[in-house]
């Protein structure tokens, strides 16, 4: 009998995370391959690899058995977030499988004090990084003080600030850290549960500190040897960031994930493999160290068609990302028996499937004035025959929708979601006439300078393939209004460089899915990358040092957003969000097309503990909190 015992942890309330300890008198067990390494003297005994209080996870349906490789597909060289989604957000806390509650993770419990200003997290004692080194409060302090708050490295993300003031962190002991804010921060736990909330535990101090000047006097030699130009780029190359390919490109980087990279995701890679983390800190109710699956393995495809063929051919065991467009549903449904899979539902919880973002901070003054004219945006919205879009691009499925949460959700706002949806070409033309956009001899309207009203809409065709299909119909309908629009398809990294970070786009599309009970709502440019307000977002996230100051409506929304983040009372938060939504509805900055629909993924029939339905959201992120480490082949 081993000395360590199992303790099951349940739930995490808003103001106090409670834990229920259930001592189960049995030994821990490990995968046979790890037991062989222990016997050979190549790996410490299991009792020395697990924390004192490993989290006990309750599998969805049954306790699993060890072995097997889960095969999935990656699309090109910038599909890094697919890996993130599978492994989940291994932060201090996480979302429960139903996306309704924040629960303990690397922190086994926490207290919130001083009206939501002080958060004390108790780490699981004895946690270890994937290379066997101890994970302690010193790692958290390194992540916060040397990276999150180090403006020479990068601006401090807004989620670690409240009222314009950054977080402060202190070490109570090796397993306890305290975060303090200058004002209440009611949304902090929810922020930490999202993928972007992993920064406090993202980097192993013993490994990543070697790439910082504060810890390595010879870091310039490493910069020169790696040809990165500066230490910041070197650090990101070696240790990555939450949403970068480099996160999965270094086999030496320690993590707290269930699996670790063994075949890296680097430029030109055709296969990516992740193997079992021998120091992973969760067990099931019978004392089996998780994960059950030996490996995750992905072939890198260059197009969605290849992914679909791989699914039908039985060569992919789990898929949702890239294949879940309406056009693919019939062929996936018809080939379930051939491919040996079943289909599961992915519920978006709210929002819109595609939103058209005009660049309101466009660098060209004439285009900026055009895009900031509300009647122009209204005309283009009512100039869309959405039913034709649904019939042609979405297999007849779809409900007209702008943006915002669904009916019945706390933040639902009727005007925001349902205005300017009825197709009216005559009224659209009248609005365009009314703002002085006269037609030229070629039928294209002219700007005051005499230039044609012509612009590009940027889109990533691999993100959601039917976005291009929808745009082809919409741009044809706009052509009838005298608006000349071309579709500009871009690879993901070029899209981000041009639009998300560069602010060089005219217009761009993305989704605006729901689950905005957490995260930043689409109507507030309070984070990196709102495609309609890039420079306003830079102004906010940099504390006014970059970008440009927003207009009155957006500035007021940002003020209300800061206030809403701080409050703990839900009724007050709902009222503040209602005011934000009203301002956004009156401004009408973006154009939505279709209400977000439930989509479908596939999973092999003999893969157990995979739910029939799961939330679909990056803030979750799907399917991570369903806990892949409990999936197994039967």
C-alpha positions in Angstrom: 0.0 0.0 0.0 1.3 3.4 -0.9 1.4 6.3 1.6 -0.5 8.7 -0.6 -4.2 8.5 -0.8 -6.8 9.8 -3.2 -8.8 13.0 -2.6 -11.7 14.0 -4.8 -12.3 17.7 -5.3 -15.7 19.2 -6.2 -16.7 22.6 -7.4 -15.6 26.2 -6.8 -18.0 28.8 -5.6 -17.7 32.4 -6.5 -16.4 33.7 -3.2 -15.0 30.5 -1.7 -13.8 27.4 -3.4 -14.8 24.4 -1.4 -13.3 21.0 -1.6 -14.7 17.7 -0.4 -12.0 15.1 0.5 -12.8 11.5 0.0 -10.0 9.2 1.1 -10.0 6.0 -0.9 -7.9 3.2 0.5 -6.2 1.9 -2.6 -2.9 2.2 -4.5 -2.3 4.4 -7.5 -1.8 2.8 -10.9 0.1 3.9 -14.0 0.3 3.1 -17.7 2.3 -0.1 -18.4 4.8 1.8 -20.5 5.5 4.1 -17.6 5.7 1.1 -15.2 8.4 -0.4 -17.5 10.4 2.9 -17.3 10.2 2.8 -13.5 11.3 -0.8 -13.5 14.3 0.1 -15.7 15.2 2.9 -13.4 14.5 5.6 -16.0 11.6 7.2 -14.2 10.8 7.8 -10.5 8.1 5.8 -8.9 4.5 6.9 -9.4 4.2 8.0 -5.8 7.1 10.4 -6.3 5.6 11.8 -9.5 2.1 12.6 -8.3 1.3 15.6 -6.0 0.3 15.0 -2.4 -3.4 15.7 -3.4 -3.9 14.7 -7.0 -7.2 15.8 -8.5 -9.6 12.9 -8.7 -11.6 13.1 -12.0 -14.9 11.3 -12.4 -15.1 9.8 -16.0 -18.3 10.6 -17.8 -19.5 7.0 -18.1 -16.9 4.5 -16.9 -13.3 4.0 -15.8 -11.0 3.5 -18.7 -8.0 1.4 -19.7 -4.6 2.5 -20.8 -3.4 2.6 -24.4 -4.2 3.8 -27.9 -3.5 6.8 -30.0 -6.1 9.5 -30.7 -5.7 10.7 -34.3 -6.9 14.2 -35.3 -6.2 16.5 -38.1 -4.4 19.8 -38.4 -4.9 22.3 -41.2 -1.7 23.9 -42.4 1.0 25.6 -40.4 -1.1 27.9 -38.2 -3.7 25.5 -36.6 -2.0 25.7 -33.2 -5.2 26.5 -31.4 -6.6 23.1 -32.4 -3.9 21.5 -30.1 -4.8 24.0 -27.4 -8.5 23.1 -27.6 -7.8 19.4 -27.3 -5.4 19.6 -24.3 -7.6 22.2 -22.6 -6.6 25.2 -20.5 -4.4 23.9 -17.7 -4.6 27.0 -15.5 -5.1 27.6 -11.9 -8.8 27.0 -12.5 -10.9 25.7 -15.4 -14.5 25.4 -16.6 -16.5 22.4 -15.6 -17.7 20.2 -18.5 -21.0 22.0 -18.9 -19.4 25.5 -19.0 -21.5 26.6 -16.0 -19.0 26.8 -13.1 -15.3 27.6 -12.5 -13.7 24.6 -10.7 -10.3 23.9 -9.1 -7.4 22.8 -11.4 -3.8 23.4 -10.5 -5.1 25.3 -7.5 -7.0 22.9 -5.3 -8.9 25.7 -3.6 -9.0 29.5 -3.2 -10.4 32.3 -1.1 -11.7 35.7 -2.3 -11.5 38.5 0.2 -11.7 42.3 0.6 -14.9 42.5 -1.6 -13.2 40.8 -4.5 -9.8 42.5 -4.4 -7.8 39.7 -3.0 -7.5 36.2 -4.4 -5.5 33.5 -2.5 -4.8 30.3 -4.4 -3.7 27.1 -2.8 -1.7 25.0 -5.2 -1.6 21.2 -5.1 1.5 20.4 -3.0 4.0 18.3 -4.9 3.0 19.3 -8.4 5.7 18.7 -11.0 6.4 20.0 -14.5 6.5 17.4 -17.3 10.3 17.1 -16.9 9.9 16.3 -13.2 10.9 19.6 -11.8 8.8 21.0 -8.9 5.9 23.4 -9.8 5.7 25.9 -6.9 4.6 29.5 -6.1 7.9 30.6 -7.5 6.8 29.7 -11.0 3.6 31.8 -10.5 5.7 34.8 -9.4 8.0 34.3 -12.3 5.1 34.3 -14.8 3.5 37.4 -13.3 6.4 39.6 -12.3 8.9 38.7 -15.0 6.5 38.3 -17.9 3.0 39.6 -17.4 4.1 42.8 -15.7 7.3 43.2 -17.7 6.5 45.8 -20.3 9.8 45.3 -22.0 8.5 41.8 -22.9 5.0 42.8 -23.8 2.2 45.1 -22.7 0.4 43.8 -19.6 -2.8 42.0 -20.8 -6.0 43.8 -19.6 -7.2 40.7 -17.9 -4.5 41.3 -15.3 -5.5 44.8 -14.6 -8.5 46.5 -13.1 -9.2 50.2 -13.0 -6.0 50.8 -15.0 -3.9 49.3 -12.3 -2.1 45.9 -12.7 -2.2 42.9 -10.5 0.2 42.4 -7.6 1.3 38.9 -6.5 3.0 37.6 -3.4 4.2 34.2 -2.2 2.7 33.1 1.0 4.5 29.8 1.0 5.7 27.3 -1.7 2.1 26.2 -2.4 0.2 29.5 -1.8 0.1 32.7 -3.8 -2.0 35.8 -3.3 -3.2 38.1 -6.1 -4.2 41.6 -5.1 -6.0 44.3 -7.2 -6.6 47.9 -6.3 -10.4 47.5 -7.0 -12.9 44.6 -6.9 -12.5 42.2 -9.8 -15.7 40.1 -10.1 -14.7 38.5 -13.4 -11.2 37.3 -12.4 -11.9 33.7 -11.9 -13.8 33.5 -15.2 -10.9 35.1 -17.0 -8.5 32.6 -15.4 -10.6 29.7 -16.6 -10.3 30.7 -20.3 -7.4 29.7 -22.5 -6.0 33.3 -22.2 -6.0 32.9 -18.5 -3.1 30.4 -18.4 -0.4 33.1 -18.1 0.1 32.7 -14.3 1.2 29.1 -14.9 2.3 29.1 -18.5 6.1 29.1 -18.2 8.5 26.9 -16.1 10.9 29.2 -14.3 13.7 26.7 -14.3 13.6 26.4 -18.1 12.3 29.7 -19.5 14.2 32.0 -17.3 17.4 31.2 -19.3 16.0 33.3 -22.1 15.5 36.5 -20.0 18.3 39.0 -19.4 17.4 39.3 -15.8 18.4 35.7 -15.2 21.1 35.1 -17.9 24.0 37.5 -18.5 24.8 35.6 -21.6 21.4 35.8 -23.2 22.8 37.9 -26.1 24.9 34.8 -27.1 21.7 32.7 -27.3 20.0 35.5 -29.4 22.9 35.4 -31.8 23.1 31.6 -31.9 19.4 31.4 -32.7 19.3 34.4 -35.1 16.3 35.9 -33.4 17.4 39.5 -33.2 16.3 40.2 -29.6 15.6 38.3 -26.4 11.9 38.8 -26.6 11.7 36.9 -29.9 14.1 34.3 -28.6 11.8 33.7 -25.6 8.7 33.3 -27.7 10.6 30.9 -30.0 11.7 28.7 -27.2 8.7 29.0 -24.8 5.9 30.1 -27.0 2.8 31.9 -25.9 -0.8 30.8 -25.3 -1.9 31.2 -29.0 1.2 30.7 -31.1 2.5 27.7 -33.1 5.8 28.0 -31.2 4.1 26.8 -28.0 4.0 23.3 -29.7 7.3 23.6 -31.5 9.9 22.9 -28.7 10.0 19.4 -27.3 12.2 20.6 -24.4 9.7 23.1 -23.0 8.1 21.7 -19.8 4.3 21.9 -19.4 1.5 20.9 -17.0 -0.6 19.4 -19.9 -1.7 15.7 -20.1 0.4 15.1 -23.1 3.7 16.8 -24.2 5.1 17.4 -27.7 7.4 14.7 -29.0 7.1 15.5 -32.7 6.9 19.3 -32.9 4.6 21.6 -34.8 7.1 23.5 -36.8 7.3 24.9 -40.3 7.0 22.1 -42.9 5.9 19.5 -40.3 3.6 16.8 -41.8 2.9 15.1 -38.5 2.6 16.3 -34.9 2.7 13.9 -32.0 2.1 14.4 -28.3 3.0 11.7 -25.8 1.9 11.0 -22.2 3.1 13.4 -19.5 4.5 11.0 -16.8 4.1 13.6 -14.2 0.5 14.5 -14.9 -1.4 15.4 -11.7 -4.9 13.8 -12.1 -6.1 10.3 -11.4 -9.5 8.6 -11.8 -11.6 7.2 -9.0 -9.8 3.9 -9.0 -6.4 5.5 -8.6 -5.3 5.3 -12.3 -3.0 8.2 -13.3 -4.4 10.0 -16.3 -4.4 10.3 -19.2 -5.6 6.9 -20.5 -4.5 7.5 -24.1 -0.8 7.0 -24.9 -0.6 9.6 -27.6 -2.3 12.2 -29.7 -1.2 12.2 -33.3 -2.1 14.6 -36.1 -1.4 14.5 -39.8 -1.0 18.1 -41.2 -3.4 18.6 -44.2 -3.4 21.5 -46.5 -7.2 21.7 -47.2 -10.5 20.8 -45.6 -11.3 18.3 -48.3 -8.3 16.1 -47.2 -9.6 16.2 -43.6 -13.1 15.1 -44.7 -11.6 12.2 -46.7 -9.5 11.2 -43.7 -12.6 11.2 -41.5 -14.6 9.1 -44.0 -11.7 6.8 -44.5 -11.6 6.0 -40.8 -8.2 7.8 -40.3 -9.4 10.4 -37.8 -10.8 9.6 -34.4 -12.0 13.0 -33.3 -12.8 16.1 -35.4 -14.8 19.3 -35.0 -12.7 22.2 -36.1 -12.7 22.9 -39.8 -15.2 20.1 -40.7 -18.3 21.4 -39.0 -19.7 23.6 -41.8 -23.2 22.9 -43.0 -22.0 21.8 -46.4 -20.0 18.9 -44.9 -22.8 17.6 -42.7 -24.6 15.4 -45.3 -21.5 13.6 -46.4 -20.3 13.1 -42.8 -23.7 11.8 -41.8 -24.0 9.4 -44.7 -20.6 7.9 -44.1 -20.8 7.2 -40.3 -20.7 3.4 -40.7 -17.9 3.5 -43.3 -15.8 5.7 -41.2 -16.6 3.9 -37.9 -17.7 7.1 -36.1 -20.7 8.8 -34.6 -21.6 12.4 -34.6 -21.9 14.7 -31.6 -23.5 18.1 -31.2 -21.5 21.3 -30.5 -23.8 24.0 -29.0 -22.5 27.6 -29.6 -24.7 29.1 -26.8 -25.3 32.4 -28.7 -23.9 34.8 -31.2 -23.6 34.9 -35.0 -21.9 32.5 -37.4 -20.2 35.3 -39.4 -19.9 39.0 -38.7 -18.6 41.6 -41.2 -16.3 44.1 -39.6 -15.7 47.4 -41.3 -12.4 49.0 -40.2 -13.6 52.1 -38.3 -10.0 53.1 -37.6 -8.9 52.7 -41.3 -5.7 54.6 -42.1 -7.2 56.2 -45.2 -9.3 59.2 -44.1 -11.9 58.9 -46.9 -12.4 55.2 -46.3 -12.6 55.8 -42.6 -15.3 58.5 -43.0 -17.3 56.1 -45.2 -17.1 53.1 -42.8 -18.0 55.4 -39.9 -21.2 56.6 -41.6 -23.9 54.6 -39.9 -26.3 54.9 -42.9 -23.7 53.2 -45.1 -23.5 50.2 -42.7 -27.3 50.1 -42.4 -27.7 50.2 -46.2 -25.4 47.3 -46.6 -27.1 45.3 -43.9 -30.6 45.7 -45.4 -29.0 45.1 -48.8 -28.3 41.5 -47.9 -30.9 39.0 -48.9 -30.1 36.6 -46.1 -32.5 34.0 -47.2 -30.6 33.6 -50.5 -27.4 33.3 -48.5 -29.0 30.6 -46.3 -30.5 28.7 -49.3 -27.2 28.8 -51.3 -24.4 28.6 -48.8 -26.0 27.1 -45.7 -28.2 24.3 -47.2 -31.3 26.3 -46.4 -30.5 26.6 -42.7 -30.2 29.9 -40.9 -32.0 32.6 -39.0 -31.2 36.3 -39.6 -29.1 37.7 -36.7 -26.8 40.5 -36.0 -24.7 39.9 -32.9 -25.2 39.2 -29.2 -26.5 36.4 -26.9 -29.6 34.4 -27.6 -33.0 35.0 -26.2 -33.3 34.0 -22.6 -29.6 34.6 -21.9 -28.8 37.3 -19.2 -27.1 39.6 -21.7 -29.6 39.2 -24.6 -30.5 42.6 -26.2 -33.2 42.5 -28.8 -32.3 45.6 -30.7 -28.6 44.7 -30.9 -29.4 41.2 -32.3 -32.4 41.8 -34.6 -32.3 45.3 -36.1 -31.7 46.0 -39.8 -32.2 42.4 -40.9 -35.1 42.7 -43.3 -34.0 42.8 -47.0 -35.0 46.1 -48.6 -33.0 46.9 -51.7 -35.0 50.1 -52.4 -34.4 51.5 -48.9 -30.7 50.5 -49.1 -30.3 52.5 -52.4 -32.1 55.4 -50.9 -29.7 55.5 -47.9 -26.7 55.3 -50.2 -28.1 58.1 -52.3 -28.8 60.1 -49.1 -25.2 60.1 -48.1 -24.1 61.4 -51.4 -22.7 58.2 -53.0 -23.8 58.9 -56.6 -23.4 56.2 -59.3 -20.9 56.5 -62.1 -21.4 55.5 -65.7 -20.3 52.0 -64.8 -22.9 51.7 -62.1 -20.4 51.9 -59.2 -21.0 54.6 -56.7 -18.4 57.3 -56.2 -16.8 58.8 -53.1 -16.6 62.6 -52.8 -13.1 62.4 -54.3 -14.5 60.7 -57.3 -12.9 57.4 -56.5 -15.2 54.3 -56.8 -16.6 52.8 -53.6 -14.4 49.8 -53.8 -12.8 47.8 -51.0 -11.7 44.3 -49.9 -13.1 42.0 -47.3 -10.4 39.8 -45.8 -11.3 36.2 -44.9 -9.5 33.1 -43.8 -11.0 30.3 -46.0 -9.8 27.6 -43.8 -11.3 29.1 -40.6 -14.9 28.4 -41.6 -15.2 27.4 -45.3 -18.8 28.7 -45.8 -17.6 32.2 -44.9 -16.3 32.5 -48.5 -19.5 31.0 -49.9 -21.6 33.5 -48.0 -19.4 36.4 -49.1 -19.6 35.5 -52.7 -23.4 35.9 -52.5 -23.3 39.0 -50.3 -20.7 40.8 -52.5 -22.9 40.1 -55.6 -25.9 41.6 -53.8 -23.9 44.6 -52.8 -22.7 45.0 -56.4 -26.4 45.6 -57.3 -26.3 48.5 -54.9 -23.3 50.0 -56.7 -20.7 48.9 -54.0 -17.7 47.1 -55.5 -16.3 44.6 -53.1 -13.6 41.9 -53.7 -13.0 38.9 -51.4 -9.4 38.8 -50.2 -8.6 35.2 -49.0 -5.6 35.0 -46.7 -3.7 32.4 -44.8 -4.3 32.8 -41.0 -0.9 34.3 -40.2 -1.1 36.8 -43.0 -4.7 37.7 -42.0 -3.5 38.4 -38.4 -0.5 40.4 -39.7 -2.6 42.5 -42.0 -5.8 43.0 -40.0 -5.7 41.9 -36.4 -2.3 43.6 -35.7 -1.6 45.7 -38.7 -4.9 47.6 -39.1 -4.4 47.6 -42.9 -7.7 45.9 -43.8 -10.8 47.6 -45.3 -13.2 45.0 -43.8 -12.8 41.5 -42.5 -15.0 38.6 -41.3 -14.8 36.4 -38.2 -17.4 34.7 -36.1 -18.9 36.2 -33.0 -20.1 33.2 -31.1 -21.8 33.2 -27.8 -20.7 32.2 -24.3 -20.1 35.8 -23.6 -21.1 35.3 -20.0 -17.3 35.4 -19.8 -14.6 37.0 -21.9 -14.9 40.2 -23.8 -18.2 41.0 -25.6 -17.8 41.7 -29.3 -19.2 45.2 -28.9 -16.3 46.4 -26.6 -12.8 46.7 -28.1 -11.1 45.7 -24.8 -8.7 43.1 -26.1 -6.4 42.4 -29.0 -8.0 42.0 -32.4 -11.5 43.4 -32.7 -11.5 43.8 -36.4 -13.8 46.8 -36.5 -11.7 48.8 -34.0 -8.1 47.7 -34.0 -6.5 51.1 -33.1 -9.1 51.8 -30.4 -8.3 48.4 -28.9 -4.6 49.2 -29.0 -5.3 52.5 -27.2 -7.2 50.7 -24.5 -4.8 47.8 -24.0 -1.7 50.0 -24.0 -3.2 52.5 -21.5 -3.3 55.2 -24.2 0.3 54.7 -25.3 -0.6 53.2 -28.7 -3.4 53.3 -31.2 -5.9 56.2 -31.0 -8.5 57.4 -28.5 -12.0 56.1 -29.5 -15.1 58.0 -30.2 -17.6 58.9 -27.4 -19.8 55.8 -27.7 -16.9 53.4 -27.6 -15.1 55.3 -24.8 -18.3 55.0 -22.7 -18.6 51.3 -23.4 -15.0 50.8 -22.3 -15.7 52.7 -19.1 -18.8 50.6 -18.4 -16.9 47.4 -19.3 -14.2 48.2 -16.7 -17.0 48.8 -14.2 -18.8 45.6 -15.1 -15.6 43.5 -14.8 -15.2 44.7 -11.2 -18.6 44.1 -9.8 -19.5 40.8 -8.0 -23.3 41.3 -7.9 -24.8 39.7 -11.0 -27.8 42.0 -11.3 -25.5 45.0 -11.4 -23.3 43.3 -14.0 -26.3 42.6 -16.2 -27.5 46.2 -16.0 -24.0 47.5 -17.0 -23.9 45.1 -19.8 -27.3 46.2 -20.9 -26.1 49.8 -21.1 -23.1 48.6 -23.2 -25.3 46.7 -25.5 -27.7 49.7 -25.9 -24.8 52.0 -26.9 -23.6 49.3 -29.4 -27.1 48.8 -30.8 -27.4 52.6 -31.4 -24.0 52.7 -33.1 -24.5 49.6 -35.2 -20.8 49.1 -36.1 -20.8 45.5 -37.6 -23.1 43.4 -39.8 -24.1 39.9 -38.8 -25.7 37.4 -41.2 -26.9 34.2 -39.5 -27.7 33.2 -35.9 -25.1 30.8 -34.7 -26.2 27.2 -35.2 -25.5 24.0 -33.4 -22.8 22.2 -35.4 -21.5 18.6 -35.4 -18.3 16.8 -34.9 -17.3 13.2 -35.2 -15.8 10.7 -32.8 -14.9 7.1 -33.2 -17.6 4.8 -31.9 -15.3 2.9 -29.6 -13.9 6.1 -28.0 -15.6 6.2 -24.6 -16.4 9.1 -22.2 -17.0 11.6 -25.0 -20.3 13.4 -24.4 -23.2 13.4 -26.9 -23.3 17.2 -26.7 -20.6 19.8 -25.7 -20.4 23.6 -25.6 -18.7 25.1 -28.6 -16.6 28.1 -27.6 -12.9 29.1 -27.7 -13.4 30.5 -24.2 -14.3 27.0 -23.0 -12.2 25.8 -25.0 -13.9 22.9 -27.0 -13.4 20.1 -26.3 -10.8 20.5 -23.5 -13.0 20.7 -20.4 -14.7 17.4 -21.3 -11.3 16.1 -20.2 -9.7 14.1 -23.0 -7.5 12.6 -20.4 -10.5 10.4 -19.5 -11.3 9.3 -23.0 -10.3 5.7 -23.9 -10.8 3.1 -26.6 -13.1 0.2 -25.7 
